[in-house]
């Protein structure tokens, strides 16, 4: 029968009726199991990515994911000659001559005397029964814990939340992948908001499109709240900007303008953009010569309109060719003179400002304003600042290990268009490749947001602990996301079947087992998770409440006399 009581209380209450799918008829641990579906089961009602529970014979149950669905027949030639006009024959043959087969991948197993499931190392015997996993079982696989975050709902059990461990998520680098328009930012923003809310780490976001800080732009110009507008965490979010005019026009509430001084730039920051600057190998080597000779003044002398006497001395000693220097100068001046945020002298050290906020427990969003459409500006700024911040973290970590200071606060650095930093030719040059390979050695990890994972260096991809993947259309991108995953062959079909919006495959360090979720729609429901008592008050009521907090009395009419 399609529905019958589950045989053991361990798998459900004795009076509970579960949805039976079929029985195990073959397969293996590595390749997955084959489940012949009962004739009463509507095959169209079972989806790839669904979870099934298989009743083992030794007081255990197996949790498995549906990775493929097939139509099979006992007599293929008879199927082709069968008259479809005879409904009686089709009804007879359906379930006997023809039937559905589920390919499922066993992922976890749970003993009757255990409180949580463990990785599977065996398979159930032939003809053991498979059922749809119940909401309670899904909650057992993805439990709500102190540091967990409900990333979405189970596809088969609407309303059942799938939780991931945020603490484990930030222990290693994370990737959020998906083609353009799949909602990567709408998925990433609340994820980061919960990291901030639970005070697990400080977050540094290089906000290329000005979406994370104050306002997030959606379809049809609809606007959503950014991190700064989420009541419970808004005070812990600081917005810095490269373009104060743009930030003021958008009303983003930027706290300070970020500027980079010539003395903060090193040759590696230019080498990273060799292709964009069309620099030859000879010119790249000349950058190191200038740096060795002039140290922190090297970039100032390179961009100066007048040739310095000390530079001319290098020409005379044949340590630097005039033509090489002039060519470099033309190419770099053409770029950097357009970047108002790069200046010969700056009033304050932007890195120190950012570090101060991060170590005080705040998170920093760097808006790019009009420079967000300039990939060179984005690559340059993100690399320069991250390199220096990482170096400070290395120093603080080593000082703490020597017993002369405190451990640096955990930091998550968020970058978009990550493949431009981490492609094979660049991964060795940028600091982001170094951070990804270091795992959590210096309390710094990455969260990369990208639509072309196939262009990210394979070594870097192998170090990404948790992968949250929305729909991808390119086969190479699908293969790249699954690189290094033990269930890659089975998960390929699951990933290819994702809908274009509000669905994601979550796998890796932050979850016990891969799972497909329907992500929450970003809006009021999410805002309420960060609501404070002040949110519903009028400006006058909020001012009155603030005065009360400060122990001040309300202004009286007599005060104006």
C-alpha positions in Angstrom: 0.0 0.0 0.0 1.1 3.6 -0.6 0.5 4.7 2.9 0.9 2.5 6.0 2.1 3.0 9.6 5.8 3.1 10.0 6.9 -0.2 11.7 8.8 1.3 14.6 8.2 4.2 17.0 11.8 5.2 16.4 10.7 6.3 12.9 7.5 7.9 13.9 4.6 7.6 16.4 2.8 4.3 16.1 -0.4 6.0 15.0 1.3 8.3 12.5 0.9 7.5 8.9 3.9 8.4 6.7 4.1 8.8 3.0 5.7 5.6 1.6 7.7 5.9 -1.6 8.9 2.5 -2.4 11.6 -0.1 -1.6 15.3 -0.4 -2.1 16.1 -2.7 -5.1 19.8 -2.1 -5.6 22.7 0.4 -5.7 25.9 1.1 -3.7 27.2 3.5 -1.1 29.3 5.4 -3.6 26.9 5.4 -6.6 23.7 5.7 -4.6 20.7 3.5 -4.1 17.9 2.6 -6.4 14.3 2.8 -5.1 11.5 1.2 -7.0 8.5 3.4 -6.5 5.1 2.0 -5.4 2.5 2.2 -8.1 0.3 4.5 -6.1 3.0 7.1 -5.7 2.7 10.0 -8.1 6.1 10.3 -9.6 5.5 14.0 -10.6 5.2 14.8 -6.9 8.8 13.8 -6.1 11.5 16.3 -6.8 15.3 16.1 -7.2 16.9 17.4 -4.0 14.1 15.9 -1.8 15.1 14.0 1.3 13.9 10.4 1.9 14.2 8.2 5.0 15.0 4.5 4.6 14.0 2.2 7.5 17.0 0.0 8.2 16.7 -3.4 9.8 19.1 -2.8 12.8 17.3 0.0 14.7 18.7 2.6 12.4 17.4 4.9 9.7 19.2 6.3 6.7 18.7 9.8 5.4 19.3 10.1 1.6 18.8 12.8 -1.1 17.0 12.2 -4.4 19.6 12.9 -7.1 17.7 11.5 -10.1 14.3 10.2 -11.2 13.9 7.6 -14.0 11.1 5.9 -15.8 11.8 2.1 -16.2 10.0 -0.8 -17.8 10.2 -4.6 -17.4 9.5 -5.1 -21.1 10.7 -2.2 -23.2 9.4 -3.7 -26.5 6.0 -4.3 -25.1 5.9 -0.7 -24.0 6.3 0.5 -27.6 3.5 -1.7 -28.9 1.1 -0.9 -26.0 -2.1 0.8 -27.2 -2.6 4.0 -25.2 -6.3 4.1 -26.1 -6.9 1.1 -23.8 -7.0 2.8 -20.4 -7.5 -0.6 -18.6 -4.2 -2.0 -20.0 -2.3 1.2 -19.1 -3.6 1.1 -15.6 -2.6 -2.6 -15.3 0.9 -2.1 -16.6 1.6 1.0 -14.7 3.5 -0.2 -11.6 4.2 -3.6 -12.9 5.4 -3.4 -16.5 6.3 0.3 -16.1 7.4 2.0 -12.9 9.4 4.9 -11.5 12.9 4.6 -10.0 14.5 7.0 -7.6 18.2 7.4 -7.5 19.1 8.5 -3.9 22.4 9.2 -2.3 22.7 8.0 1.3 24.2 10.8 3.4 23.5 10.2 7.1 22.5 7.4 9.4 21.0 7.5 12.9 20.9 4.8 15.5 17.9 4.5 17.8 20.0 5.3 20.9 21.7 8.4 19.4 20.6 12.0 19.4 22.0 13.1 16.1 22.9 11.5 12.8 26.4 10.6 11.7 28.0 10.1 8.3 26.9 7.0 6.5 29.3 4.1 6.1 26.9 1.3 5.1 23.7 0.7 3.1 20.3 -0.8 3.9 19.4 -4.3 2.6 17.2 -5.1 -0.3 13.5 -4.3 0.0 13.8 -2.0 3.0 11.1 0.7 2.8 11.8 4.4 1.8 9.5 7.2 3.0 9.5 11.0 2.6 11.4 12.6 5.4 9.2 14.2 7.9 9.5 17.7 9.3 10.9 16.3 12.6 13.5 14.4 10.7 14.5 17.5 8.7 14.8 19.4 12.0 17.1 16.6 13.3 19.4 16.8 10.2 19.5 20.6 10.3 18.9 21.5 14.0 18.4 25.0 15.4 21.3 25.8 17.6 22.7 28.8 19.4 24.8 30.0 16.5 22.5 28.7 13.7 20.8 30.7 10.9 17.6 29.6 9.0 18.9 30.0 5.5 15.6 28.8 4.0 12.8 26.3 3.9 12.8 22.6 3.0 11.5 22.1 -0.5 9.2 19.2 0.5 8.2 20.6 3.9 7.2 24.2 3.5 7.5 26.0 6.9 10.3 23.7 8.0 13.4 25.8 8.4 16.8 24.5 7.4 19.5 25.8 9.7 23.2 26.2 9.1 25.9 26.8 11.7 27.2 30.4 11.3 30.2 29.6 13.6 31.3 26.8 11.3 30.6 29.0 8.3 33.0 31.7 9.3 35.7 29.2 10.3 36.6 28.7 6.7 36.1 30.8 3.5 32.6 30.7 2.0 31.4 31.0 -1.6 28.0 32.3 -2.8 27.6 31.4 -6.5 24.9 31.8 -9.1 24.4 33.3 -12.5 23.4 37.0 -12.8 19.8 37.7 -11.5 19.5 34.7 -9.2 19.5 36.8 -6.1 23.0 36.3 -4.6 23.0 39.6 -2.8 19.5 39.1 -1.4 20.8 35.8 0.0 24.2 37.1 1.2 22.9 40.3 3.0 20.7 38.6 5.7 23.4 35.9 6.1 25.9 38.7 7.0 23.3 40.5 9.1 23.0 37.4 11.4 26.7 37.0 11.7 26.8 40.6 12.9 23.8 40.2 15.2 25.2 37.1 16.9 28.6 39.0 17.3 30.5 36.1 15.8 32.8 38.3 13.7 33.3 41.7 12.2 32.6 42.0 8.5 34.4 44.1 5.9 32.4 44.4 2.7 33.8 45.8 -0.6 30.4 47.0 -1.9 31.0 47.3 -5.6 27.4 48.2 -6.5 26.4 50.1 -3.3 23.9 47.4 -2.2 24.9 46.3 1.2 25.3 49.5 3.2 22.1 51.6 3.3 19.8 50.6 0.4 19.6 47.4 -1.7 18.2 47.9 -5.2 15.8 45.2 -6.5 13.9 44.6 -9.7 11.8 47.5 -11.1 13.8 50.0 -9.0 12.3 48.6 -5.8 14.4 49.5 -2.7 15.1 47.3 0.3 16.9 48.0 3.6 20.6 47.6 3.7 22.6 46.6 6.8 22.6 50.1 8.2 18.8 50.2 8.3 18.3 46.9 10.1 17.4 48.2 13.6 19.2 45.7 15.9 22.5 46.0 14.1 22.5 49.4 12.4 24.6 51.0 15.1 27.3 48.3 14.5 27.6 49.1 10.8 29.9 51.9 9.5 29.8 53.0 5.9 33.0 54.4 4.3 32.9 55.7 0.8 35.3 56.5 -2.1 32.8 58.9 -3.5 31.3 61.2 -0.9 29.2 63.1 -3.4 27.5 59.9 -4.6 26.9 58.7 -1.0 25.3 62.0 -0.1 23.0 62.1 -3.1 21.9 58.6 -2.2 21.5 59.4 1.5 23.6 56.5 2.6 24.9 58.1 5.7 28.6 57.5 5.0 30.7 58.1 8.1 33.9 59.0 6.4 35.6 59.4 3.0 38.2 56.8 2.3 41.4 58.0 0.6 44.6 56.1 -0.3 47.9 57.8 -0.1 50.8 57.3 -2.6 52.9 55.9 0.3 50.4 53.1 0.9 50.8 51.7 -2.6 53.3 48.9 -3.3 54.5 47.4 -6.6 52.4 44.2 -6.1 49.3 46.4 -6.2 50.2 47.5 -9.7 51.5 44.1 -10.9 48.1 42.6 -10.1 46.7 44.9 -12.8 49.5 44.4 -15.4 47.0 43.4 -18.1 44.6 46.3 -17.4 47.5 48.8 -17.4 49.0 47.1 -20.5 52.4 47.0 -18.7 55.2 44.9 -20.3 57.3 42.5 -18.1 60.2 45.0 -18.4 58.0 47.8 -17.0 56.8 45.5 -14.2 60.3 44.8 -13.2 61.1 48.5 -13.2 58.4 49.0 -10.6 60.5 46.9 -8.2 63.6 48.9 -9.0 61.9 52.2 -8.2 60.6 50.7 -4.9 64.0 49.5 -3.8 65.5 52.9 -4.5 62.8 55.2 -3.1 60.8 53.0 -0.7 57.5 54.8 0.2 58.2 57.7 -2.2 58.5 55.4 -5.3 54.9 55.9 -6.5 55.0 59.7 -5.9 58.1 60.0 -8.1 56.5 57.8 -10.8 53.4 59.9 -11.1 55.1 63.3 -10.6 54.8 65.7 -13.6 58.4 66.6 -13.2 61.3 64.1 -13.3 63.1 64.1 -10.0 66.9 64.5 -9.9 67.3 61.1 -8.1 65.3 59.5 -10.9 67.5 61.1 -13.5 70.5 59.7 -11.6 69.1 56.2 -12.2 68.9 56.9 -15.9 72.6 58.0 -16.0 73.7 54.9 -14.0 71.7 52.8 -16.5 69.6 51.3 -13.6 66.4 52.4 -15.3 65.7 53.1 -19.0 64.2 56.5 -19.8 61.8 55.0 -22.3 60.6 52.4 -19.8 60.0 55.0 -17.2 58.1 57.4 -19.5 55.9 54.6 -20.8 55.0 53.5 -17.3 54.3 57.0 -16.3 51.9 57.7 -19.2 49.9 54.5 -18.6 49.6 55.0 -14.8 49.0 58.7 -14.9 46.1 58.2 -17.3 44.4 55.9 -14.8 45.3 57.3 -11.4 44.7 60.9 -12.1 41.1 60.0 -12.6 40.9 58.3 -9.2 40.1 61.2 -6.8 40.5 58.8 -3.9 44.2 58.2 -4.6 46.2 61.3 -3.4 49.8 62.1 -2.8 49.0 63.2 0.8 46.1 62.1 2.9 44.9 63.5 6.2 44.3 60.2 7.9 45.2 56.6 7.4 42.1 54.8 6.1 43.4 51.4 7.1 43.8 52.5 10.7 40.3 53.9 10.7 38.8 50.7 9.3 40.9 48.5 11.7 39.7 50.6 14.7 36.1 50.0 13.8 36.6 46.3 13.2 38.4 45.7 16.5 35.7 47.6 18.4 33.2 45.0 17.0 31.8 47.1 14.2 31.5 46.1 10.6 32.5 48.3 7.7 30.9 48.6 4.3 33.1 50.4 1.6 30.9 52.0 -1.0 32.4 52.7 -4.4 30.0 55.3 -5.7 30.7 56.2 -9.3 33.8 53.9 -9.3 31.7 50.8 -8.9 31.4 50.5 -12.7 35.2 50.6 -13.0 36.7 47.1 -12.4 40.2 48.5 -12.2 39.3 50.8 -9.3 37.5 47.9 -7.5 40.4 45.5 -7.9 42.9 48.1 -6.9 41.2 49.3 -3.8 40.1 45.9 -2.5 43.6 44.5 -2.9 45.5 47.5 -1.4 43.3 47.7 1.7 43.0 44.0 2.3 46.7 43.5 2.0 47.5 46.0 4.6 44.6 44.8 6.9 45.8 41.3 6.6 49.4 42.3 7.5 48.1 44.0 10.6 46.2 40.8 11.5 49.3 38.7 11.1 51.2 41.1 13.4 48.4 41.1 16.0 48.1 37.3 15.9 51.9 36.8 16.3 52.0 39.4 19.2 49.1 37.5 20.9 50.9 34.2 20.5 53.9 35.8 22.2 51.8 36.7 25.2 52.1 40.5 24.6 48.6 41.3 23.2 45.1 40.1 22.6 43.9 37.9 19.7 42.5 39.9 16.8 38.8 39.8 16.4 37.5 37.3 13.8 37.1 39.0 10.4 35.1 38.1 7.3 36.0 39.9 4.1 33.3 40.0 1.5 34.2 40.5 -2.2 32.1 40.5 -5.3 33.3 39.5 -8.8 35.7 37.2 -7.0 37.0 35.5 -10.1 38.8 38.7 -11.1 40.9 38.4 -7.9 41.2 34.6 -7.8 41.7 33.4 -11.4 44.7 31.2 -11.9 46.9 34.0 -13.2 46.0 36.3 -10.3 45.6 34.1 -7.3 49.3 34.1 -6.5 49.5 37.9 -6.8 46.4 39.0 -4.8 46.2 38.8 -1.0 42.8 37.0 -1.4 44.5 33.9 -2.7 46.7 33.9 0.3 43.8 34.3 2.7 41.9 31.5 1.1 44.8 29.1 1.4 45.5 30.1 5.0 42.0 29.0 6.1 41.6 30.6 9.6 45.3 30.9 10.5 45.2 34.6 11.2 41.4 35.0 12.1 40.6 36.2 8.6 38.3 34.4 6.1 36.6 35.3 2.9 33.1 35.3 1.7 33.2 35.5 -2.1 30.2 36.3 -4.3 30.6 35.3 -7.9 28.8 34.3 -11.1 31.7 32.5 -12.8 33.2 30.0 -10.3 34.9 28.2 -13.2 37.3 31.1 -13.5 38.5 30.8 -9.9 41.7 29.0 -9.3 41.1 25.3 -8.6 43.4 25.3 -5.5 41.4 28.3 -4.1 38.1 26.5 -4.8 39.3 23.5 -2.9 39.8 25.6 0.2 36.2 27.1 0.2 34.5 25.4 3.2 30.9 26.2 2.6 29.3 26.6 -0.9 25.9 28.2 -1.3 25.0 27.9 -5.0 22.0 29.3 -6.8 21.2 28.4 -10.4 24.1 28.1 -12.9 23.7 27.6 -16.6 27.3 26.9 -17.7 28.5 23.3 -17.3 32.0 24.5 -16.4 30.6 26.6 -13.6 28.6 23.6 -12.3 31.7 21.4 -12.4 33.8 24.0 -10.6 31.3 24.4 -7.7 31.3 20.6 -7.2 35.1 20.3 -7.3 36.3 18.4 -4.2 32.8 17.4 -3.1 32.5 13.7 -2.3 28.9 13.6 -3.8 29.8 15.6 -6.9 28.5 13.1 -9.5 25.1 12.8 -7.7 24.8 16.5 -7.0 25.3 17.6 -10.6 21.7 16.8 -11.5 20.4 18.5 -8.3 22.3 21.7 -9.1 21.2 21.7 -12.7 17.5 21.5 -11.6 17.5 24.6 -9.4 14.9 27.3 -10.3 16.3 30.7 -11.4 15.3 32.5 -8.1 15.0 31.7 -4.4 16.5 28.2 -4.6 20.0 27.2 -3.5 22.1 24.1 -2.9 23.9 24.5 0.4 26.9 22.1 1.1 30.1 22.0 3.0 31.4 22.9 6.4 28.4 24.7 7.8 25.9 21.9 7.2 25.9 18.2 8.0 24.9 17.2 4.5 24.0 18.9 1.2 20.5 20.3 1.0 18.4 22.3 -1.4 16.4 25.2 0.2 13.9 27.7 -0.8 15.5 30.9 0.4 13.4 33.5 2.2 12.1 36.5 0.3 14.0 39.5 1.4 11.7 42.1 2.9 9.4 42.7 5.9 9.8 39.2 7.3 13.5 39.6 7.4 13.3 43.1 8.8 11.3 41.8 11.8 14.2 39.6 12.8 16.2 42.8 13.5 13.4 44.9 14.9 13.8 47.0 18.0 11.2 48.6 20.3 12.1 52.0 18.7 11.3 50.9 15.2 7.5 51.7 15.4 7.9 55.1 17.1 7.5 58.4 15.4 10.5 60.8 15.3 9.1 62.8 18.2 8.6 59.6 20.3 12.0 58.3 19.4 13.6 61.6 20.5 11.7 61.5 23.8 12.9 57.9 24.4 16.5 58.9 23.7 16.3 61.8 26.1 15.0 59.3 28.8 17.9 57.0 28.1 20.3 59.9 28.6 18.5 61.0 31.8 17.4 64.3 30.3 14.1 66.0 31.0 11.9 67.1 28.1 12.4 70.7 27.0 9.8 73.1 28.6 8.2 76.2 27.2 9.8 78.3 29.9 13.2 77.1 28.6 12.7 79.3 25.6 12.0 82.5 27.5 
